[in-house]
């Protein structure tokens, strides 16, 4: 059985640090492999809980992966020993 659910297509995350008040601190990640889903469902996180550029990019990516993890799911039942999760046959 195959299931598809509408999930966020992108993530924007922003944070602020009083040490550098004019730092924009806005990072985003666009989803790929939307498989026909409209690209208009965005999640905005504030505070993003990061203090530098690399962590901002990484957190946006991880957040999107977490939100889209179950966008598509296939389930099935079999008695074939050649069929197991993650294997191609």
C-alpha positions as CSV (number, residue, x, y, z in Angstrom):
1,X,0.0,0.0,0.0
2,X,1.3,3.4,-1.0
3,X,0.5,6.6,1.0
4,X,1.4,10.2,0.3
5,X,0.8,13.1,2.6
6,X,1.1,16.8,2.2
7,X,4.1,18.0,4.1
8,X,6.1,21.3,4.2
9,X,8.0,22.0,1.0
10,X,10.5,24.4,2.6
11,X,11.9,25.6,5.9
12,X,13.0,29.1,6.9
13,X,14.8,29.5,10.2
14,X,15.9,32.7,11.8
15,X,17.8,33.6,15.0
16,X,19.2,36.6,16.7
17,X,22.3,37.3,18.8
18,X,22.8,40.4,20.9
19,X,26.5,40.2,20.2
20,X,25.9,41.1,16.5
21,X,22.6,42.9,16.4
22,X,22.6,43.5,12.6
23,X,23.3,39.9,11.7
24,X,20.4,38.7,9.6
25,X,20.6,35.0,10.7
26,X,18.0,33.8,8.2
27,X,18.6,30.4,6.5
28,X,16.4,28.3,4.4
29,X,16.1,24.9,2.7
30,X,13.9,24.1,-0.2
31,X,12.6,20.6,-0.6
32,X,13.3,18.4,-3.6
33,X,11.4,15.3,-4.8
34,X,8.1,16.9,-4.0
35,X,6.4,14.5,-6.5
36,X,3.6,16.8,-7.6
37,X,3.1,18.6,-4.3
38,X,2.8,22.3,-4.6
39,X,5.9,24.2,-3.3
40,X,3.8,26.7,-1.2
41,X,3.9,25.0,2.2
42,X,6.6,26.7,4.2
43,X,7.5,26.3,7.9
44,X,9.1,29.3,9.6
45,X,11.1,28.7,12.9
46,X,12.0,31.5,15.2
47,X,14.2,31.3,17.2
48,X,16.2,28.9,15.2
49,X,18.6,28.2,18.1
50,X,21.8,28.6,16.2
51,X,24.6,31.3,16.4
52,X,26.6,30.9,13.1
53,X,26.1,30.3,9.4
54,X,27.0,26.7,9.2
55,X,24.7,25.6,12.0
56,X,21.9,27.7,10.5
57,X,22.2,25.9,7.2
58,X,22.5,22.5,8.9
59,X,19.5,23.0,11.2
60,X,17.3,24.1,8.3
61,X,18.3,21.0,6.3
62,X,17.7,18.7,9.3
63,X,14.4,20.3,10.1
64,X,13.1,19.9,6.6
65,X,14.3,16.2,6.5
66,X,12.4,15.6,9.7
67,X,9.2,17.2,8.5
68,X,9.3,15.4,5.1
69,X,10.4,12.0,6.4
70,X,6.9,10.5,6.1
71,X,5.6,12.4,3.1
72,X,5.6,9.1,1.1
73,X,5.3,5.7,2.6
74,X,4.8,2.2,1.2
75,X,3.8,-0.7,3.3
76,X,3.2,-4.4,2.5
77,X,3.1,-7.9,3.7
78,X,5.1,-10.8,2.2
79,X,6.4,-14.2,3.0
80,X,9.3,-13.8,0.6
81,X,12.8,-14.1,2.2
82,X,14.3,-11.9,-0.5
83,X,12.1,-9.0,0.5
84,X,13.3,-6.8,3.4
85,X,13.5,-3.1,4.1
86,X,16.1,-1.2,2.1
87,X,16.7,-4.0,-0.4
88,X,16.1,-4.0,-4.1
89,X,14.9,-7.0,-5.9
